[in-house]
Amino acid sequence: MKRIVSILPLALLFLSVSCAKTNVSPYPLDVYAEHYVPASLPPIDWIHYHNYTEIVAILLALNATYPNIIDVFSIGKSWQNRDIYCVRLTNESDKRPKPEVFFDAYHHAREQITSELTLYFVVYAALHFGSNQTVTELLNKSETYVVVAVNVDGFAAFKANDWQRKNARPIDDDGDGLFDEDPPEDEDGDGLIEYLMNETLPGQYDYIRTEGWDNDGDGENGEDWVGGVDLNRNYDYKWENGNPYVTSEIYRGPSPFSEPETRAIRDFVQNHHFMYAMDFHSGTELILYPWSWTRTPPQDEARFIEISQDLSSLTGGTTYEQASYMYYAYGTWDDWMYGAADVLAFTCEIFANGSFSVVHPGPYPNTYWEGWVRYFFNPFPENIEPVVLRWLPVFFYMANRTINDAYHDVAVREVKPEKTIVGQGFSMMLNVSVQNLGFYPETFNVTAYANATIVKTQTVSVGRGASKTVTLEWNTGGFPKANYTISAQAWPVLNERNTTDNVLAATQMVRVVMLGDADVDKDIDILDVVMVTGKYGAKRGDLNYYANVDWNGDGKIDILDVVIVTGRYGHKDP
């Protein structure tokens, strides 16, 4: 047995958090005690940055050690054929349907602290299930999915070049017909890619070159990097407005979802029903919600703000805002998740160090090397855990929010018969408006009734928060001439809590009458003829259309309807 190094007392952090407005739990995680793990797990510490190989080894070992709560699987491959692994955390012995929540990180190679956060959460949840109430409840009542790293090729690229942001798609940045042949290189072995600067005048500095060698002999250093495409500009939502230039740090790619990494996320999300999702970045400290492409508020702005306020409180007062107020961006993960996948998505920027810079003498007089990117986006290794601990509560908050908000509720909003009278043996249309008041897309049956007799049933699919009108045909053959109450039922969906609004009756009754008897006086006379001829030529949708005298129900009042009435002229209803 061995101990996970330096699991700090999170309870001390959480006890300082108060979100009384929504009764947010401070999530007491009881981590003061030491926690031991089986020897089957590889060594784990939080004082160095894990590379791809180490992360995969930890995830697979967790899967093998805790198979009843952890499922690790690949959702796709990267440009360099690395697996993009997803972790599902849930108590698999509890077979009840559970709401799903999604987290991912590391879209950008130089933001490695984000993969440390997601990895930490997975390890933490595995070690504490069964011994900690918060973790146990989360896994018992939800399915939590975590993609620890999206840009899996980025680990190696970032190690070689700490400016690396994009993925590893081969790109000919300098247009010489070669791909990725002249990236920046760490000449002095200090782990940083630096700029060589020259002090031409006191206080005036000029850029000379990027650290590295001129590998392709074109007289320039570091102008043809490894990759790539900015994965967080490659999603198919307002992608067309993104940056089309391959040398740009925010290059959108040749087409939406052109990259295997973003396609893996797309395909995975489309096979699930996530209510909430969260993506982690670094470079500043902000909580962001859609939209990134416009400052028009999202439809769910109130809910976004409410949740953002809670997340801000949990993380020590982090600023929150609509993403476009930081800067406009197109083809982003959160806009696609919300706008296309119907998921309430948040982006958390978890770290920035604006004061970090390394300066040391250069190879020539009055020159110096300057580097700062690696530890602008990431804390020093010894500070990984404090940053992680600040943001760890957001996982438990979002999962708990998913559990509490994961209700199913469908309702009938209106029942509107097209007619108030119908000729016996003929058909009429019943329009039923239904709404999905819950947080998941639903497919359910809608049934119309005439009194207690089923008229017709139809299956309908309705998205989260959406409404739809279903048109059901009532063939009155076999129904006696009488008044009928028309009602409709939305059949309850799985785990629906409130079924009081699933049945609704029309405000007006419908009478089945002798065919042609428009004034319902039990005989067919000149008044009935006048009623149909007075509307002659009107069609469904016209202001003068009168459905009651469209006897054959074909949506138009024409000679056929006149013939029906005149052909029965003088008939009386016994």
ChimeraX attribute file (.defattr): number of C-alpha atoms within 10 A of each C-alpha:
attribute: neighborCount
match mode: 1-to-1
recipient: residues
	/A:1	8
	/A:2	14
	/A:3	15
	/A:4	18
	/A:5	14
	/A:6	13
	/A:7	18
	/A:8	16
	/A:9	16
	/A:10	19
	/A:11	15
	/A:12	14
	/A:13	18
	/A:14	21
	/A:15	12
	/A:16	11
	/A:17	19
	/A:18	15
	/A:19	15
	/A:20	9
	/A:21	9
	/A:22	11
	/A:23	9
	/A:24	17
	/A:25	18
	/A:26	18
	/A:27	21
	/A:28	18
	/A:29	20
	/A:30	17
	/A:31	16
	/A:32	12
	/A:33	9
	/A:34	13
	/A:35	16
	/A:36	13
	/A:37	15
	/A:38	12
	/A:39	11
	/A:40	13
	/A:41	19
	/A:42	16
	/A:43	13
	/A:44	18
	/A:45	15
	/A:46	19
	/A:47	14
	/A:48	14
	/A:49	19
	/A:50	19
	/A:51	16
	/A:52	17
	/A:53	11
	/A:54	13
	/A:55	19
	/A:56	17
	/A:57	14
	/A:58	20
	/A:59	24
	/A:60	18
	/A:61	16
	/A:62	25
	/A:63	21
	/A:64	15
	/A:65	17
	/A:66	14
	/A:67	14
	/A:68	14
	/A:69	21
	/A:70	25
	/A:71	19
	/A:72	21
	/A:73	16
	/A:74	13
	/A:75	18
	/A:76	20
	/A:77	19
	/A:78	22
	/A:79	18
	/A:80	13
	/A:81	11
	/A:82	15
	/A:83	19
	/A:84	23
	/A:85	22
	/A:86	24
	/A:87	25
	/A:88	22
	/A:89	24
	/A:90	28
	/A:91	21
	/A:92	16
	/A:93	9
	/A:94	12
	/A:95	9
	/A:96	11
	/A:97	11
	/A:98	18
	/A:99	23
	/A:100	22
	/A:101	26
	/A:102	26
	/A:103	23
	/A:104	23
	/A:105	27
	/A:106	29
	/A:107	28
	/A:108	26
	/A:109	29
	/A:110	28
	/A:111	32
	/A:112	25
	/A:113	27
	/A:114	30
	/A:115	29
	/A:116	24
	/A:117	24
	/A:118	25
	/A:119	22
	/A:120	21
	/A:121	21
	/A:122	22
	/A:123	15
	/A:124	18
	/A:125	21
	/A:126	22
	/A:127	19
	/A:128	18
	/A:129	20
	/A:130	15
	/A:131	12
	/A:132	15
	/A:133	14
	/A:134	20
	/A:135	21
	/A:136	17
	/A:137	17
	/A:138	23
	/A:139	24
	/A:140	21
	/A:141	21
	/A:142	22
	/A:143	24
	/A:144	26
	/A:145	22
	/A:146	24
	/A:147	25
	/A:148	28
	/A:149	28
	/A:150	27
	/A:151	26
	/A:152	29
	/A:153	25
	/A:154	29
	/A:155	26
	/A:156	15
	/A:157	22
	/A:158	21
	/A:159	18
	/A:160	18
	/A:161	27
	/A:162	26
	/A:163	23
	/A:164	28
	/A:165	25
	/A:166	29
	/A:167	28
	/A:168	25
	/A:169	21
	/A:170	18
	/A:171	20
	/A:172	21
	/A:173	22
	/A:174	19
	/A:175	9
	/A:176	11
	/A:177	9
	/A:178	14
	/A:179	18
	/A:180	19
	/A:181	21
	/A:182	24
	/A:183	24
	/A:184	27
	/A:185	22
	/A:186	19
	/A:187	13
	/A:188	11
	/A:189	8
	/A:190	9
	/A:191	15
	/A:192	24
	/A:193	27
	/A:194	27
	/A:195	20
	/A:196	22
	/A:197	22
	/A:198	19
	/A:199	14
	/A:200	11
	/A:201	9
	/A:202	6
	/A:203	6
	/A:204	9
	/A:205	14
	/A:206	12
	/A:207	11
	/A:208	13
	/A:209	18
	/A:210	21
	/A:211	23
	/A:212	20
	/A:213	18
	/A:214	17
	/A:215	16
	/A:216	15
	/A:217	9
	/A:218	11
	/A:219	8
	/A:220	16
	/A:221	20
	/A:222	22
	/A:223	22
	/A:224	24
	/A:225	25
	/A:226	27
	/A:227	25
	/A:228	27
	/A:229	27
	/A:230	28
	/A:231	29
	/A:232	20
	/A:233	28
	/A:234	30
	/A:235	29
	/A:236	22
	/A:237	22
	/A:238	20
	/A:239	22
	/A:240	15
	/A:241	13
	/A:242	20
	/A:243	19
	/A:244	15
	/A:245	14
	/A:246	19
	/A:247	18
	/A:248	14
	/A:249	15
	/A:250	22
	/A:251	20
	/A:252	31
	/A:253	23
	/A:254	13
	/A:255	13
	/A:256	18
	/A:257	21
	/A:258	17
	/A:259	24
	/A:260	20
	/A:261	25
	/A:262	24
	/A:263	19
	/A:264	19
	/A:265	20
	/A:266	19
	/A:267	12
	/A:268	13
	/A:269	16
	/A:270	12
	/A:271	8
	/A:272	13
	/A:273	17
	/A:274	26
	/A:275	25
	/A:276	24
	/A:277	26
	/A:278	24
	/A:279	22
	/A:280	26
	/A:281	24
	/A:282	23
	/A:283	18
	/A:284	15
	/A:285	16
	/A:286	23
	/A:287	23
	/A:288	26
	/A:289	27
	/A:290	30
	/A:291	26
	/A:292	24
	/A:293	21
	/A:294	17
	/A:295	14
	/A:296	12
	/A:297	13
	/A:298	16
	/A:299	9
	/A:300	11
	/A:301	15
	/A:302	11
	/A:303	12
	/A:304	20
	/A:305	16
	/A:306	12
	/A:307	20
	/A:308	23
	/A:309	20
	/A:310	21
	/A:311	25
	/A:312	18
	/A:313	17
	/A:314	26
	/A:315	20
	/A:316	14
	/A:317	13
	/A:318	17
	/A:319	15
	/A:320	20
	/A:321	17
	/A:322	24
	/A:323	23
	/A:324	19
	/A:325	13
	/A:326	11
	/A:327	11
	/A:328	13
	/A:329	21
	/A:330	26
	/A:331	26
	/A:332	24
	/A:333	27
	/A:334	27
	/A:335	27
	/A:336	24
	/A:337	25
	/A:338	22
	/A:339	18
	/A:340	13
	/A:341	18
	/A:342	20
	/A:343	24
	/A:344	21
	/A:345	26
	/A:346	26
	/A:347	22
	/A:348	24
	/A:349	21
	/A:350	25
	/A:351	24
	/A:352	17
	/A:353	19
	/A:354	13
	/A:355	8
	/A:356	14
	/A:357	13
	/A:358	12
	/A:359	14
	/A:360	11
	/A:361	13
	/A:362	15
	/A:363	10
	/A:364	10
	/A:365	9
	/A:366	13
	/A:367	19
	/A:368	19
	/A:369	19
	/A:370	20
	/A:371	22
	/A:372	20
	/A:373	23
	/A:374	24
	/A:375	23
	/A:376	21
	/A:377	26
	/A:378	23
	/A:379	19
	/A:380	15
	/A:381	13
	/A:382	11
	/A:383	13
	/A:384	18
	/A:385	22
	/A:386	14
	/A:387	17
	/A:388	21
	/A:389	20
	/A:390	17
	/A:391	21
	/A:392	21
	/A:393	22
	/A:394	19
	/A:395	20
	/A:396	20
	/A:397	20
	/A:398	21
	/A:399	25
	/A:400	21
	/A:401	16
	/A:402	25
	/A:403	20
	/A:404	11
	/A:405	14
	/A:406	21
	/A:407	17
	/A:408	21
	/A:409	26
	/A:410	29
	/A:411	24
	/A:412	25
	/A:413	19
	/A:414	19
	/A:415	25
	/A:416	19
	/A:417	23
	/A:418	17
	/A:419	19
	/A:420	16
	/A:421	26
	/A:422	30
	/A:423	24
	/A:424	21
	/A:425	18
	/A:426	15
	/A:427	17
	/A:428	25
	/A:429	17
	/A:430	25
	/A:431	19
	/A:432	26
	/A:433	19
	/A:434	24
	/A:435	22
	/A:436	22
	/A:437	19
	/A:438	20
	/A:439	23
	/A:440	21
	/A:441	18
	/A:442	19
	/A:443	15
	/A:444	15
	/A:445	14
	/A:446	24
	/A:447	19
	/A:448	28
	/A:449	19
	/A:450	20
	/A:451	14
	/A:452	11
	/A:453	12
	/A:454	14
	/A:455	19
	/A:456	17
	/A:457	16
	/A:458	13
	/A:459	12
	/A:460	15
	/A:461	13
	/A:462	18
	/A:463	17
	/A:464	19
	/A:465	15
	/A:466	13
	/A:467	18
	/A:468	16
	/A:469	16
	/A:470	18
	/A:471	19
	/A:472	19
	/A:473	16
	/A:474	20
	/A:475	16
	/A:476	18
	/A:477	12
	/A:478	8
	/A:479	13
	/A:480	13
	/A:481	16
	/A:482	11
	/A:483	15
	/A:484	20
	/A:485	15
	/A:486	24
	/A:487	27
	/A:488	29
	/A:489	22
	/A:490	28
	/A:491	19
	/A:492	18
	/A:493	15
	/A:494	12
	/A:495	13
	/A:496	14
	/A:497	13
	/A:498	13
	/A:499	15
	/A:500	11
	/A:501	13
	/A:502	19
	/A:503	19
	/A:504	19
	/A:505	21
	/A:506	17
	/A:507	13
	/A:508	14
	/A:509	17
	/A:510	19
	/A:511	19
	/A:512	22
	/A:513	22
	/A:514	23
	/A:515	24
	/A:516	31
	/A:517	29
	/A:518	26
	/A:519	16
	/A:520	16
	/A:521	13
	/A:522	16
	/A:523	21
	/A:524	24
	/A:525	20
	/A:526	12
	/A:527	13
	/A:528	22
	/A:529	21
	/A:530	14
	/A:531	18
	/A:532	26
	/A:533	17
	/A:534	14
	/A:535	18
	/A:536	20
	/A:537	14
	/A:538	18
	/A:539	18
	/A:540	15
	/A:541	10
	/A:542	10
	/A:543	8
	/A:544	13
	/A:545	18
	/A:546	22
	/A:547	24
	/A:548	22
	/A:549	32
	/A:550	29
	/A:551	28
	/A:552	21
	/A:553	20
	/A:554	15
	/A:555	15
	/A:556	23
	/A:557	26
	/A:558	20
	/A:559	13
	/A:560	14
	/A:561	22
	/A:562	21
	/A:563	14
	/A:564	18
	/A:565	27
	/A:566	18
	/A:567	12
	/A:568	16
	/A:569	17
	/A:570	12
	/A:571	17
	/A:572	13
	/A:573	14
	/A:574	6
